């Protein structure tokens, strides 16, 4: 088989990164649910070796430091998927500037993501826009490698670091029209427009991760009746907040935000919501993402097969507003089965 030459776009500014992603069209990524279940929610730890100065001798000594999975780790992991899928080459300083963190913070996150490990059974094929099914294995969330990168602007190659995301959703084989295709399962979808909510300052890191978690628990393709009820206390427990009021503040802000007249989130309250409040009990509600599914419908779904739950997803019945309007998911059939 003749393999395509790996040509990457060497970029230096946020505008250039945004332009490449807009041009390439890879404006969404699939994130395994377990990035929350096994890492963020469980406050997964890794032991990292650091050099610290001895207070008595003044000399540098190697020590072991225990680190938790943080909001920044989640954001870096997500961003690396976007630049990897779009074959973008850039350096650490540019990434730090793009994500509004220090170079030191970014370096720590990159080291941690290379130490965290997760189970996978598929890899992105670097030469074709498909995934390859492999035997189940445990891999670091990301891999850092140095490659010769081709710069289309200078028409020259130079050695550069690249970060590859190993930790992608599980895939299963599905038979469709007399051929077998690989279909992802147990994941949530993040669009480049979602990421902009963080990058343009609309959401803080904590608010953004709460937003991501609501995408993670949202059942794509299910009606409102099929969505789960959540109290602020339960969400706070899942996201390791001591005060439910913090989650309440996050969600109230998410409910207020509209982008191009599209709300990020809508809330469905049960009939006994006010009664529970009067009785001093904490009510639950359903928090329905609107912006993310609407942006997903703008994507080109002809590129890969996915399925966000173990069962087949049918977007034809997906309700996406409190007015019970149905979105037209006809063009998503190639993606969601």
Buried (B, 14 or more C-beta within 10 A) or exposed (E): EEEEEEEBBBBEEEEBBBEBBEEBEBBBBBBBBBBBEBBBBEEBBBEBEEEEEEEEEEEEEEEEEEBBBBBBBBBBBBBBBBBBBBBBBBBBEBBBBBBEBEBEBBEBBBBBBBBBBBEBBBBBEEEEEEBEBEEEEEBBBBEBEEBEBBBEEEEEBEEBBBBBBBBBBBBBEBEEEEEEBBBBBBBBBBBBBBBBBBBEEBBEBBBBBBBBBBBBBBBBBBEBEEBEEBBBBBBBBBBEBEEBEBBBBBBEBBBEBEBEEBBBBBBBEEEEEEEBEEEEEEBBBBBBBBBBBBBBBEBEBEBBBBBBBEEEBBBBEBBBBEEEEEBEBEBBEBBBB
